[in-house]
Amino acid sequence: MLRLPLFTLRAVVAAPLLTLACALPVAAQGSSSVAQQASGPVITAAGPSFVVESPTFTAPSRMAMKALFVINAGGGDTVKVNEQLVTMARFFNIHARNGFAEQQLKAAAVIHGAGWAALLSDSAFAARFGGKPNPSRKLVEELLQHGAVLVLCGQTAGARSISRTELIPGVKVSTSAMTAMMVLENDGYRYIPW
């Protein structure tokens, strides 16, 4: 009887399952006549989205959507836009591309931990990160222009000696991230954990 090593047997069994798992999200959407759009129609600096044809789970057409995000990573990257902020942009673009009016869409983010650098002006970012401009600045400014609320944790600001003059205009500072989360949730924002 032929005996395969355990790791080979696992690979033989796992490969078809992995292929199936990778295909499921695409198949679950059904066919779409529209390709992914890199950005827009609301936030043009980032936020890819698809139109979903005839969804089988829908939100009421007049529903106000108030999303709350936590930005706690990727702020010091000198090349890439903060991916967590891109998710926030996607919130606007996904819903606008799928029939929701921009007036129905509200978004807020509490920024703490390593996410803080995305909120710096180009000059402040350059002073702290080797002379490079902030790759997230344009996206942050556009989010603010569309009514997004961006709140920096005051404890993070204190721990990193961040002056308010270093922040992009419009960014708010709270006593703490915990404080901001409670206030925004009390105001009807729903936490989106990714």
LINSUL-V206949 format. One record per helix or strand of 3 or more residues. SS is the DSSP state (A for helix, B for strand). FROM is the first residue (numbers start at 0). LEN is the number of residues. If there is no record, write none. Layout:
# LINSUL-V206949
SS:FROM:LEN / SS:FROM:LEN
This chain:
# LINSUL-V206949
A:5:23 / B:64:7 / A:82:15 / A:101:3 / B:104:7 / A:112:7 / A:121:7 / A:136:9 / B:148:5 / A:153:6 / A:163:3 / B:171:3 / A:176:10
